[in-house]
Amino acid sequence: MSRWSLRIRVPDRPGSLGQLATSIGALRGDVVSFDISERGEGFAVDQFLIDFPESVPPELMRREVTIEDGFEVLSLVPIADP
């Protein structure tokens, strides 16, 4: 497994976090920690630490968590030696 820091802007509406968690799980990702960094009118910025299998390329991670309009990856950074 490799650990990644994901900072993502999501729509602030019921079900958004669940959609994101489902996308992470579909890639066999394991959420290690989660924090709501910011909330504004109609959006939230969330920070995750996620363990992904080594076989999952970053481009696929980025594409799969950008579920629909309103989901925007702000950063996706590998964390050395989790």
PDB file of N, CA, C and O in Angstrom:
ATOM      1  N   MET A   1       0.853  -1.191   0.000  1.00  0.00           N
ATOM      2  CA  MET A   1       0.000   0.000   0.000  1.00  0.00           C
ATOM      3  C   MET A   1       0.891   1.244   0.000  1.00  0.00           C
ATOM      4  O   MET A   1       2.006   1.233   0.522  1.00  0.00           O
ATOM      5  N   SER A   2       0.377   2.292  -0.588  1.00  0.00           N
ATOM      6  CA  SER A   2       1.053   3.591  -0.550  1.00  0.00           C
ATOM      7  C   SER A   2       0.067   4.611   0.020  1.00  0.00           C
ATOM      8  O   SER A   2      -1.136   4.537  -0.231  1.00  0.00           O
ATOM      9  N   ARG A   3       0.588   5.549   0.778  1.00  0.00           N
ATOM     10  CA  ARG A   3      -0.256   6.556   1.426  1.00  0.00           C
ATOM     11  C   ARG A   3      -0.230   7.846   0.618  1.00  0.00           C
ATOM     12  O   ARG A   3       0.809   8.291   0.131  1.00  0.00           O
ATOM     13  N   TRP A   4      -1.429   8.431   0.498  1.00  0.00           N
ATOM     14  CA  TRP A   4      -1.601   9.660  -0.271  1.00  0.00           C
ATOM     15  C   TRP A   4      -2.376  10.676   0.548  1.00  0.00           C
ATOM     16  O   TRP A   4      -3.266  10.328   1.324  1.00  0.00           O
ATOM     17  N   SER A   5      -2.019  11.939   0.358  1.00  0.00           N
ATOM     18  CA  SER A   5      -2.783  13.047   0.905  1.00  0.00           C
ATOM     19  C   SER A   5      -3.647  13.600  -0.221  1.00  0.00           C
ATOM     20  O   SER A   5      -3.138  14.013  -1.263  1.00  0.00           O
ATOM     21  N   LEU A   6      -4.962  13.604  -0.001  1.00  0.00           N
ATOM     22  CA  LEU A   6      -5.918  14.118  -0.986  1.00  0.00           C
ATOM     23  C   LEU A   6      -6.634  15.313  -0.387  1.00  0.00           C
ATOM     24  O   LEU A   6      -7.249  15.216   0.675  1.00  0.00           O
ATOM     25  N   ARG A   7      -6.550  16.433  -1.071  1.00  0.00           N
ATOM     26  CA  ARG A   7      -7.311  17.635  -0.705  1.00  0.00           C
ATOM     27  C   ARG A   7      -8.286  17.862  -1.849  1.00  0.00           C
ATOM     28  O   ARG A   7      -7.877  18.011  -3.001  1.00  0.00           O
ATOM     29  N   ILE A   8      -9.578  17.889  -1.529  1.00  0.00           N
ATOM     30  CA  ILE A   8     -10.600  17.931  -2.576  1.00  0.00           C
ATOM     31  C   ILE A   8     -11.733  18.873  -2.192  1.00  0.00           C
ATOM     32  O   ILE A   8     -12.153  18.934  -1.037  1.00  0.00           O
ATOM     33  N   ARG A   9     -12.205  19.588  -3.169  1.00  0.00           N
ATOM     34  CA  ARG A   9     -13.371  20.468  -2.991  1.00  0.00           C
ATOM     35  C   ARG A   9     -14.593  19.683  -3.451  1.00  0.00           C
ATOM     36  O   ARG A   9     -14.613  19.144  -4.558  1.00  0.00           O
ATOM     37  N   VAL A  10     -15.608  19.620  -2.599  1.00  0.00           N
ATOM     38  CA  VAL A  10     -16.817  18.842  -2.899  1.00  0.00           C
ATOM     39  C   VAL A  10     -18.051  19.718  -2.697  1.00  0.00           C
ATOM     40  O   VAL A  10     -18.010  20.676  -1.925  1.00  0.00           O
ATOM     41  N   PRO A  11     -19.144  19.398  -3.384  1.00  0.00           N
ATOM     42  CA  PRO A  11     -20.390  20.114  -3.125  1.00  0.00           C
ATOM     43  C   PRO A  11     -20.840  19.861  -1.680  1.00  0.00           C
ATOM     44  O   PRO A  11     -20.766  18.734  -1.192  1.00  0.00           O
ATOM     45  N   ASP A  12     -21.296  20.895  -1.013  1.00  0.00           N
ATOM     46  CA  ASP A  12     -21.765  20.761   0.371  1.00  0.00           C
ATOM     47  C   ASP A  12     -23.247  20.415   0.335  1.00  0.00           C
ATOM     48  O   ASP A  12     -24.120  21.267   0.499  1.00  0.00           O
ATOM     49  N   ARG A  13     -23.493  19.120   0.112  1.00  0.00           N
ATOM     50  CA  ARG A  13     -24.874  18.626   0.056  1.00  0.00           C
ATOM     51  C   ARG A  13     -24.891  17.192   0.582  1.00  0.00           C
ATOM     52  O   ARG A  13     -23.870  16.505   0.546  1.00  0.00           O
ATOM     53  N   PRO A  14     -26.025  16.749   1.060  1.00  0.00           N
ATOM     54  CA  PRO A  14     -26.120  15.375   1.565  1.00  0.00           C
ATOM     55  C   PRO A  14     -25.700  14.357   0.501  1.00  0.00           C
ATOM     56  O   PRO A  14     -26.129  14.430  -0.651  1.00  0.00           O
ATOM     57  N   GLY A  15     -24.865  13.421   0.904  1.00  0.00           N
ATOM     58  CA  GLY A  15     -24.447  12.345   0.019  1.00  0.00           C
ATOM     59  C   GLY A  15     -23.119  12.549  -0.677  1.00  0.00           C
ATOM     60  O   GLY A  15     -22.556  11.590  -1.204  1.00  0.00           O
ATOM     61  N   SER A  16     -22.598  13.769  -0.696  1.00  0.00           N
ATOM     62  CA  SER A  16     -21.332  14.020  -1.396  1.00  0.00           C
ATOM     63  C   SER A  16     -20.181  13.217  -0.795  1.00  0.00           C
ATOM     64  O   SER A  16     -19.401  12.602  -1.521  1.00  0.00           O
ATOM     65  N   LEU A  17     -20.081  13.227   0.510  1.00  0.00           N
ATOM     66  CA  LEU A  17     -19.005  12.495   1.176  1.00  0.00           C
ATOM     67  C   LEU A  17     -19.151  10.991   0.929  1.00  0.00           C
ATOM     68  O   LEU A  17     -18.154  10.296   0.735  1.00  0.00           O
ATOM     69  N   GLY A  18     -20.372  10.494   0.935  1.00  0.00           N
ATOM     70  CA  GLY A  18     -20.616   9.083   0.651  1.00  0.00           C
ATOM     71  C   GLY A  18     -20.215   8.706  -0.763  1.00  0.00           C
ATOM     72  O   GLY A  18     -19.636   7.642  -0.981  1.00  0.00           O
ATOM     73  N   GLN A  19     -20.518   9.570  -1.728  1.00  0.00           N
ATOM     74  CA  GLN A  19     -20.108   9.332  -3.117  1.00  0.00           C
ATOM     75  C   GLN A  19     -18.596   9.222  -3.212  1.00  0.00           C
ATOM     76  O   GLN A  19     -18.065   8.336  -3.881  1.00  0.00           O
ATOM     77  N   LEU A  20     -17.906  10.138  -2.531  1.00  0.00           N
ATOM     78  CA  LEU A  20     -16.456  10.152  -2.562  1.00  0.00           C
ATOM     79  C   LEU A  20     -15.889   8.894  -1.912  1.00  0.00           C
ATOM     80  O   LEU A  20     -14.964   8.284  -2.449  1.00  0.00           O
ATOM     81  N   ALA A  21     -16.431   8.503  -0.772  1.00  0.00           N
ATOM     82  CA  ALA A  21     -15.973   7.293  -0.080  1.00  0.00           C
ATOM     83  C   ALA A  21     -16.189   6.056  -0.952  1.00  0.00           C
ATOM     84  O   ALA A  21     -15.351   5.154  -0.964  1.00  0.00           O
ATOM     85  N   THR A  22     -17.289   6.010  -1.669  1.00  0.00           N
ATOM     86  CA  THR A  22     -17.555   4.888  -2.571  1.00  0.00           C
ATOM     87  C   THR A  22     -16.521   4.831  -3.684  1.00  0.00           C
ATOM     88  O   THR A  22     -16.055   3.749  -4.039  1.00  0.00           O
ATOM     89  N   SER A  23     -16.158   5.980  -4.239  1.00  0.00           N
ATOM     90  CA  SER A  23     -15.144   6.028  -5.298  1.00  0.00           C
ATOM     91  C   SER A  23     -13.785   5.575  -4.789  1.00  0.00           C
ATOM     92  O   SER A  23     -13.065   4.852  -5.478  1.00  0.00           O
ATOM     93  N   ILE A  24     -13.439   6.000  -3.590  1.00  0.00           N
ATOM     94  CA  ILE A  24     -12.162   5.580  -2.985  1.00  0.00           C
ATOM     95  C   ILE A  24     -12.174   4.067  -2.758  1.00  0.00           C
ATOM     96  O   ILE A  24     -11.194   3.385  -3.057  1.00  0.00           O
ATOM     97  N   GLY A  25     -13.269   3.553  -2.235  1.00  0.00           N
ATOM     98  CA  GLY A  25     -13.393   2.123  -1.988  1.00  0.00           C
ATOM     99  C   GLY A  25     -13.346   1.298  -3.264  1.00  0.00           C
ATOM    100  O   GLY A  25     -12.813   0.188  -3.259  1.00  0.00           O
ATOM    101  N   ALA A  26     -13.891   1.816  -4.351  1.00  0.00           N
ATOM    102  CA  ALA A  26     -13.867   1.106  -5.624  1.00  0.00           C
ATOM    103  C   ALA A  26     -12.442   0.877  -6.119  1.00  0.00           C
ATOM    104  O   ALA A  26     -12.184  -0.060  -6.874  1.00  0.00           O
ATOM    105  N   LEU A  27     -11.519   1.736  -5.691  1.00  0.00           N
ATOM    106  CA  LEU A  27     -10.100   1.585  -6.040  1.00  0.00           C
ATOM    107  C   LEU A  27      -9.346   0.792  -4.976  1.00  0.00           C
ATOM    108  O   LEU A  27      -8.119   0.706  -5.008  1.00  0.00           O
ATOM    109  N   ARG A  28     -10.096   0.211  -4.026  1.00  0.00           N
ATOM    110  CA  ARG A  28      -9.538  -0.528  -2.893  1.00  0.00           C
ATOM    111  C   ARG A  28      -8.721   0.377  -1.974  1.00  0.00           C
ATOM    112  O   ARG A  28      -7.779  -0.068  -1.318  1.00  0.00           O
ATOM    113  N   GLY A  29      -9.104   1.670  -1.940  1.00  0.00           N
ATOM    114  CA  GLY A  29      -8.461   2.619  -1.048  1.00  0.00           C
ATOM    115  C   GLY A  29      -9.022   2.512   0.357  1.00  0.00           C
ATOM    116  O   GLY A  29     -10.188   2.164   0.543  1.00  0.00           O
ATOM    117  N   ASP A  30      -8.201   2.809   1.331  1.00  0.00           N
ATOM    118  CA  ASP A  30      -8.580   2.760   2.741  1.00  0.00           C
ATOM    119  C   ASP A  30      -8.354   4.136   3.357  1.00  0.00           C
ATOM    120  O   ASP A  30      -7.214   4.594   3.445  1.00  0.00           O
ATOM    121  N   VAL A  31      -9.426   4.800   3.784  1.00  0.00           N
ATOM    122  CA  VAL A  31      -9.306   6.132   4.392  1.00  0.00           C
ATOM    123  C   VAL A  31      -8.715   5.980   5.782  1.00  0.00           C
ATOM    124  O   VAL A  31      -9.278   5.294   6.635  1.00  0.00           O
ATOM    125  N   VAL A  32      -7.567   6.628   6.008  1.00  0.00           N
ATOM    126  CA  VAL A  32      -6.860   6.581   7.287  1.00  0.00           C
ATOM    127  C   VAL A  32      -7.304   7.729   8.185  1.00  0.00           C
ATOM    128  O   VAL A  32      -7.462   7.558   9.394  1.00  0.00           O
ATOM    129  N   SER A  33      -7.505   8.908   7.579  1.00  0.00           N
ATOM    130  CA  SER A  33      -8.010  10.049   8.343  1.00  0.00           C
ATOM    131  C   SER A  33      -8.727  11.008   7.395  1.00  0.00           C
ATOM    132  O   SER A  33      -8.558  10.965   6.177  1.00  0.00           O
ATOM    133  N   PHE A  34      -9.534  11.874   8.010  1.00  0.00           N
ATOM    134  CA  PHE A  34     -10.386  12.784   7.240  1.00  0.00           C
ATOM    135  C   PHE A  34     -10.588  14.045   8.072  1.00  0.00           C
ATOM    136  O   PHE A  34     -10.753  13.978   9.291  1.00  0.00           O
ATOM    137  N   ASP A  35     -10.573  15.196   7.399  1.00  0.00           N
ATOM    138  CA  ASP A  35     -10.801  16.459   8.082  1.00  0.00           C
ATOM    139  C   ASP A  35     -11.504  17.416   7.121  1.00  0.00           C
ATOM    140  O   ASP A  35     -11.133  17.522   5.952  1.00  0.00           O
ATOM    141  N   ILE A  36     -12.511  18.104   7.623  1.00  0.00           N
ATOM    142  CA  ILE A  36     -13.141  19.169   6.840  1.00  0.00           C
ATOM    143  C   ILE A  36     -12.305  20.415   7.088  1.00  0.00           C
ATOM    144  O   ILE A  36     -12.294  20.958   8.192  1.00  0.00           O
ATOM    145  N   SER A  37     -11.603  20.865   6.050  1.00  0.00           N
ATOM    146  CA  SER A  37     -10.684  21.990   6.185  1.00  0.00           C
ATOM    147  C   SER A  37     -11.371  23.335   6.078  1.00  0.00           C
ATOM    148  O   SER A  37     -10.956  24.312   6.701  1.00  0.00           O
ATOM    149  N   GLU A  38     -12.432  23.376   5.276  1.00  0.00           N
ATOM    150  CA  GLU A  38     -13.076  24.662   4.981  1.00  0.00           C
ATOM    151  C   GLU A  38     -14.501  24.393   4.520  1.00  0.00           C
ATOM    152  O   GLU A  38     -14.785  23.372   3.893  1.00  0.00           O
ATOM    153  N   ARG A  39     -15.380  25.313   4.836  1.00  0.00           N
ATOM    154  CA  ARG A  39     -16.752  25.271   4.303  1.00  0.00           C
ATOM    155  C   ARG A  39     -17.115  26.654   3.818  1.00  0.00           C
ATOM    156  O   ARG A  39     -16.821  27.659   4.466  1.00  0.00           O
ATOM    157  N   GLY A  40     -17.753  26.687   2.680  1.00  0.00           N
ATOM    158  CA  GLY A  40     -18.223  27.940   2.125  1.00  0.00           C
ATOM    159  C   GLY A  40     -19.651  27.746   1.657  1.00  0.00           C
ATOM    160  O   GLY A  40     -20.283  26.732   1.953  1.00  0.00           O
ATOM    161  N   GLU A  41     -20.145  28.713   0.937  1.00  0.00           N
ATOM    162  CA  GLU A  41     -21.517  28.612   0.453  1.00  0.00           C
ATOM    163  C   GLU A  41     -21.587  27.594  -0.672  1.00  0.00           C
ATOM    164  O   GLU A  41     -21.159  27.863  -1.794  1.00  0.00           O
ATOM    165  N   GLY A  42     -22.125  26.432  -0.366  1.00  0.00           N
ATOM    166  CA  GLY A  42     -22.319  25.396  -1.365  1.00  0.00           C
ATOM    167  C   GLY A  42     -21.160  24.440  -1.578  1.00  0.00           C
ATOM    168  O   GLY A  42     -21.247  23.560  -2.434  1.00  0.00           O
ATOM    169  N   PHE A  43     -20.066  24.587  -0.818  1.00  0.00           N
ATOM    170  CA  PHE A  43     -18.938  23.689  -1.003  1.00  0.00           C
ATOM    171  C   PHE A  43     -18.228  23.437   0.322  1.00  0.00           C
ATOM    172  O   PHE A  43     -18.396  24.170   1.296  1.00  0.00           O
ATOM    173  N   ALA A  44     -17.429  22.373   0.320  1.00  0.00           N
ATOM    174  CA  ALA A  44     -16.542  22.068   1.442  1.00  0.00           C
ATOM    175  C   ALA A  44     -15.207  21.624   0.861  1.00  0.00           C
ATOM    176  O   ALA A  44     -15.149  21.046  -0.224  1.00  0.00           O
ATOM    177  N   VAL A  45     -14.139  21.900   1.595  1.00  0.00           N
ATOM    178  CA  VAL A  45     -12.816  21.405   1.226  1.00  0.00           C
ATOM    179  C   VAL A  45     -12.434  20.373   2.274  1.00  0.00           C
ATOM    180  O   VAL A  45     -12.356  20.672   3.465  1.00  0.00           O
ATOM    181  N   ASP A  46     -12.198  19.150   1.807  1.00  0.00           N
ATOM    182  CA  ASP A  46     -11.896  18.029   2.692  1.00  0.00           C
ATOM    183  C   ASP A  46     -10.468  17.561   2.467  1.00  0.00           C
ATOM    184  O   ASP A  46      -9.957  17.586   1.347  1.00  0.00           O
ATOM    185  N   GLN A  47      -9.837  17.136   3.548  1.00  0.00           N
ATOM    186  CA  GLN A  47      -8.470  16.617   3.517  1.00  0.00           C
ATOM    187  C   GLN A  47      -8.506  15.162   3.974  1.00  0.00           C
ATOM    188  O   GLN A  47      -9.027  14.860   5.048  1.00  0.00           O
ATOM    189  N   PHE A  48      -7.959  14.269   3.170  1.00  0.00           N
ATOM    190  CA  PHE A  48      -7.927  12.840   3.469  1.00  0.00           C
ATOM    191  C   PHE A  48      -6.503  12.323   3.474  1.00  0.00           C
ATOM    192  O   PHE A  48      -5.657  12.818   2.729  1.00  0.00           O
ATOM    193  N   LEU A  49      -6.233  11.335   4.306  1.00  0.00           N
ATOM    194  CA  LEU A  49      -5.077  10.462   4.141  1.00  0.00           C
ATOM    195  C   LEU A  49      -5.658   9.118   3.740  1.00  0.00           C
ATOM    196  O   LEU A  49      -6.541   8.582   4.410  1.00  0.00           O
ATOM    197  N   ILE A  50      -5.150   8.581   2.636  1.00  0.00           N
ATOM    198  CA  ILE A  50      -5.713   7.358   2.062  1.00  0.00           C
ATOM    199  C   ILE A  50      -4.583   6.405   1.705  1.00  0.00           C
ATOM    200  O   ILE A  50      -3.575   6.816   1.128  1.00  0.00           O
ATOM    201  N   ASP A  51      -4.751   5.128   2.049  1.00  0.00           N
ATOM    202  CA  ASP A  51      -3.844   4.087   1.591  1.00  0.00           C
ATOM    203  C   ASP A  51      -4.454   3.457   0.350  1.00  0.00           C
ATOM    204  O   ASP A  51      -5.582   2.964   0.379  1.00  0.00           O
ATOM    205  N   PHE A  52      -3.687   3.478  -0.751  1.00  0.00           N
ATOM    206  CA  PHE A  52      -4.089   2.844  -2.002  1.00  0.00           C
ATOM    207  C   PHE A  52      -3.119   1.722  -2.321  1.00  0.00           C
ATOM    208  O   PHE A  52      -1.947   1.795  -1.954  1.00  0.00           O
ATOM    209  N   PRO A  53      -3.597   0.674  -3.009  1.00  0.00           N
ATOM    210  CA  PRO A  53      -2.675  -0.354  -3.484  1.00  0.00           C
ATOM    211  C   PRO A  53      -1.628   0.271  -4.406  1.00  0.00           C
ATOM    212  O   PRO A  53      -1.915   1.222  -5.133  1.00  0.00           O
ATOM    213  N   GLU A  54      -0.420  -0.269  -4.366  1.00  0.00           N
ATOM    214  CA  GLU A  54       0.666   0.242  -5.214  1.00  0.00           C
ATOM    215  C   GLU A  54       0.288   0.230  -6.694  1.00  0.00           C
ATOM    216  O   GLU A  54       0.801   1.035  -7.471  1.00  0.00           O
ATOM    217  N   SER A  55      -0.600  -0.672  -7.085  1.00  0.00           N
ATOM    218  CA  SER A  55      -0.960  -0.836  -8.496  1.00  0.00           C
ATOM    219  C   SER A  55      -1.876   0.264  -9.028  1.00  0.00           C
ATOM    220  O   SER A  55      -2.106   0.337 -10.235  1.00  0.00           O
ATOM    221  N   VAL A  56      -2.402   1.119  -8.154  1.00  0.00           N
ATOM    222  CA  VAL A  56      -3.328   2.171  -8.599  1.00  0.00           C
ATOM    223  C   VAL A  56      -2.528   3.428  -8.954  1.00  0.00           C
ATOM    224  O   VAL A  56      -1.932   4.048  -8.072  1.00  0.00           O
ATOM    225  N   PRO A  57      -2.509   3.811 -10.241  1.00  0.00           N
ATOM    226  CA  PRO A  57      -1.753   5.005 -10.631  1.00  0.00           C
ATOM    227  C   PRO A  57      -2.454   6.293 -10.190  1.00  0.00           C
ATOM    228  O   PRO A  57      -3.682   6.342 -10.109  1.00  0.00           O
ATOM    229  N   PRO A  58      -1.666   7.335  -9.907  1.00  0.00           N
ATOM    230  CA  PRO A  58      -2.239   8.605  -9.456  1.00  0.00           C
ATOM    231  C   PRO A  58      -3.268   9.191 -10.423  1.00  0.00           C
ATOM    232  O   PRO A  58      -4.242   9.806  -9.989  1.00  0.00           O
ATOM    233  N   GLU A  59      -3.062   9.008 -11.724  1.00  0.00           N
ATOM    234  CA  GLU A  59      -4.012   9.544 -12.702  1.00  0.00           C
ATOM    235  C   GLU A  59      -5.387   8.903 -12.520  1.00  0.00           C
ATOM    236  O   GLU A  59      -6.411   9.572 -12.653  1.00  0.00           O
ATOM    237  N   LEU A  60      -5.405   7.606 -12.216  1.00  0.00           N
ATOM    238  CA  LEU A  60      -6.667   6.909 -11.990  1.00  0.00           C
ATOM    239  C   LEU A  60      -7.315   7.390 -10.698  1.00  0.00           C
ATOM    240  O   LEU A  60      -8.530   7.584 -10.648  1.00  0.00           O
ATOM    241  N   MET A  61      -6.512   7.584  -9.649  1.00  0.00           N
ATOM    242  CA  MET A  61      -7.044   8.109  -8.382  1.00  0.00           C
ATOM    243  C   MET A  61      -7.745   9.437  -8.629  1.00  0.00           C
ATOM    244  O   MET A  61      -8.891   9.639  -8.229  1.00  0.00           O
ATOM    245  N   ARG A  62      -7.040  10.326  -9.290  1.00  0.00           N
ATOM    246  CA  ARG A  62      -7.565  11.681  -9.560  1.00  0.00           C
ATOM    247  C   ARG A  62      -8.856  11.605 -10.375  1.00  0.00           C
ATOM    248  O   ARG A  62      -9.831  12.287 -10.059  1.00  0.00           O
ATOM    249  N   ARG A  63      -8.863  10.793 -11.405  1.00  0.00           N
ATOM    250  CA  ARG A  63     -10.039  10.696 -12.282  1.00  0.00           C
ATOM    251  C   ARG A  63     -11.237  10.102 -11.539  1.00  0.00           C
ATOM    252  O   ARG A  63     -12.357  10.589 -11.695  1.00  0.00           O
ATOM    253  N   GLU A  64     -11.023   9.075 -10.749  1.00  0.00           N
ATOM    254  CA  GLU A  64     -12.126   8.388 -10.086  1.00  0.00           C
ATOM    255  C   GLU A  64     -12.755   9.193  -8.947  1.00  0.00           C
ATOM    256  O   GLU A  64     -13.942   9.029  -8.666  1.00  0.00           O
ATOM    257  N   VAL A  65     -11.984  10.055  -8.290  1.00  0.00           N
ATOM    258  CA  VAL A  65     -12.575  10.847  -7.198  1.00  0.00           C
ATOM    259  C   VAL A  65     -13.211  12.137  -7.706  1.00  0.00           C
ATOM    260  O   VAL A  65     -13.933  12.803  -6.964  1.00  0.00           O
ATOM    261  N   THR A  66     -12.950  12.494  -8.953  1.00  0.00           N
ATOM    262  CA  THR A  66     -13.618  13.637  -9.576  1.00  0.00           C
ATOM    263  C   THR A  66     -14.900  13.097 -10.199  1.00  0.00           C
ATOM    264  O   THR A  66     -14.993  12.928 -11.414  1.00  0.00           O
ATOM    265  N   ILE A  67     -15.880  12.831  -9.350  1.00  0.00           N
ATOM    266  CA  ILE A  67     -17.072  12.070  -9.678  1.00  0.00           C
ATOM    267  C   ILE A  67     -17.960  12.789 -10.691  1.00  0.00           C
ATOM    268  O   ILE A  67     -18.435  12.187 -11.653  1.00  0.00           O
ATOM    269  N   GLU A  68     -18.171  14.054 -10.467  1.00  0.00           N
ATOM    270  CA  GLU A  68     -19.079  14.846 -11.302  1.00  0.00           C
ATOM    271  C   GLU A  68     -18.728  16.309 -11.110  1.00  0.00           C
ATOM    272  O   GLU A  68     -17.819  16.641 -10.349  1.00  0.00           O
ATOM    273  N   ASP A  69     -19.442  17.176 -11.794  1.00  0.00           N
ATOM    274  CA  ASP A  69     -19.212  18.615 -11.619  1.00  0.00           C
ATOM    275  C   ASP A  69     -19.314  18.967 -10.146  1.00  0.00           C
ATOM    276  O   ASP A  69     -20.192  18.473  -9.439  1.00  0.00           O
ATOM    277  N   GLY A  70     -18.422  19.812  -9.693  1.00  0.00           N
ATOM    278  CA  GLY A  70     -18.426  20.238  -8.301  1.00  0.00           C
ATOM    279  C   GLY A  70     -17.386  19.522  -7.452  1.00  0.00           C
ATOM    280  O   GLY A  70     -17.054  19.991  -6.364  1.00  0.00           O
ATOM    281  N   PHE A  71     -16.864  18.391  -7.931  1.00  0.00           N
ATOM    282  CA  PHE A  71     -15.777  17.690  -7.251  1.00  0.00           C
ATOM    283  C   PHE A  71     -14.476  18.087  -7.936  1.00  0.00           C
ATOM    284  O   PHE A  71     -14.300  17.838  -9.128  1.00  0.00           O
ATOM    285  N   GLU A  72     -13.561  18.704  -7.186  1.00  0.00           N
ATOM    286  CA  GLU A  72     -12.320  19.189  -7.776  1.00  0.00           C
ATOM    287  C   GLU A  72     -11.144  18.806  -6.888  1.00  0.00           C
ATOM    288  O   GLU A  72     -11.081  19.208  -5.726  1.00  0.00           O
ATOM    289  N   VAL A  73     -10.211  18.029  -7.435  1.00  0.00           N
ATOM    290  CA  VAL A  73      -9.003  17.662  -6.696  1.00  0.00           C
ATOM    291  C   VAL A  73      -8.104  18.898  -6.632  1.00  0.00           C
ATOM    292  O   VAL A  73      -7.695  19.433  -7.662  1.00  0.00           O
ATOM    293  N   LEU A  74      -7.805  19.337  -5.424  1.00  0.00           N
ATOM    294  CA  LEU A  74      -6.925  20.486  -5.232  1.00  0.00           C
ATOM    295  C   LEU A  74      -5.473  20.043  -5.123  1.00  0.00           C
ATOM    296  O   LEU A  74      -4.571  20.742  -5.586  1.00  0.00           O
ATOM    297  N   SER A  75      -5.243  18.879  -4.512  1.00  0.00           N
ATOM    298  CA  SER A  75      -3.902  18.292  -4.483  1.00  0.00           C
ATOM    299  C   SER A  75      -4.011  16.803  -4.195  1.00  0.00           C
ATOM    300  O   SER A  75      -4.926  16.345  -3.511  1.00  0.00           O
ATOM    301  N   LEU A  76      -3.062  16.069  -4.730  1.00  0.00           N
ATOM    302  CA  LEU A  76      -2.936  14.637  -4.507  1.00  0.00           C
ATOM    303  C   LEU A  76      -1.449  14.363  -4.422  1.00  0.00           C
ATOM    304  O   LEU A  76      -0.740  14.394  -5.428  1.00  0.00           O
ATOM    305  N   VAL A  77      -0.977  14.092  -3.197  1.00  0.00           N
ATOM    306  CA  VAL A  77       0.464  14.029  -2.946  1.00  0.00           C
ATOM    307  C   VAL A  77       0.796  12.729  -2.213  1.00  0.00           C
ATOM    308  O   VAL A  77       0.144  12.376  -1.230  1.00  0.00           O
ATOM    309  N   PRO A  78       1.831  12.015  -2.709  1.00  0.00           N
ATOM    310  CA  PRO A  78       2.249  10.812  -1.999  1.00  0.00           C
ATOM    311  C   PRO A  78       2.930  11.175  -0.673  1.00  0.00           C
ATOM    312  O   PRO A  78       3.624  12.187  -0.577  1.00  0.00           O
ATOM    313  N   ILE A  79       2.719  10.338   0.336  1.00  0.00           N
ATOM    314  CA  ILE A  79       3.339  10.523   1.647  1.00  0.00           C
ATOM    315  C   ILE A  79       4.393   9.438   1.786  1.00  0.00           C
ATOM    316  O   ILE A  79       4.092   8.254   1.640  1.00  0.00           O
ATOM    317  N   ALA A  80       5.609   9.830   2.064  1.00  0.00           N
ATOM    318  CA  ALA A  80       6.705   8.861   2.179  1.00  0.00           C
ATOM    319  C   ALA A  80       6.577   8.030   3.450  1.00  0.00           C
ATOM    320  O   ALA A  80       6.259   8.555   4.517  1.00  0.00           O
ATOM    321  N   ASP A  81       6.826   6.735   3.328  1.00  0.00           N
ATOM    322  CA  ASP A  81       6.865   5.797   4.460  1.00  0.00           C
ATOM    323  C   ASP A  81       5.741   5.993   5.474  1.00  0.00           C
ATOM    324  O   ASP A  81       5.964   6.541   6.554  1.00  0.00           O
ATOM    325  N   PRO A  82       4.527   5.544   5.127  1.00  0.00           N
ATOM    326  CA  PRO A  82       3.396   5.750   6.051  1.00  0.00           C
ATOM    327  C   PRO A  82       3.592   5.097   7.369  1.00  0.00           C
ATOM    328  O   PRO A  82       2.725   5.188   8.238  1.00  0.00           O
TER     329      PRO A  82
END
